[in-house]
Amino acid sequence: MTFEEAGVETYIVITETFLPLVRAQAKARGANPKLLIVKHPVGGLNEDELRERIQTAFGELKTVLAA
């Protein structure tokens, strides 16, 4: 059983650079994933930079879930 089948709302966190690839793969598989898009890159960031990316994504998630 998938999370969706169990009624758990799920999101994929991606960087903006990979958005075209994710959309193409989703279309090829007939999927419509819910996406949280963050600035690229996330690798190689210092602690403060990574914290900013996480806080931004979490804020977007809270907004979506509250709607």
Buried (B, 14 or more C-beta within 10 A) or exposed (E): EEEEEEEEEEBEBBBEEBEEEBEEEBEEEEEEEEBBBBBEEBEEEEEEEEEEBEEBBEEBBEEEEEE
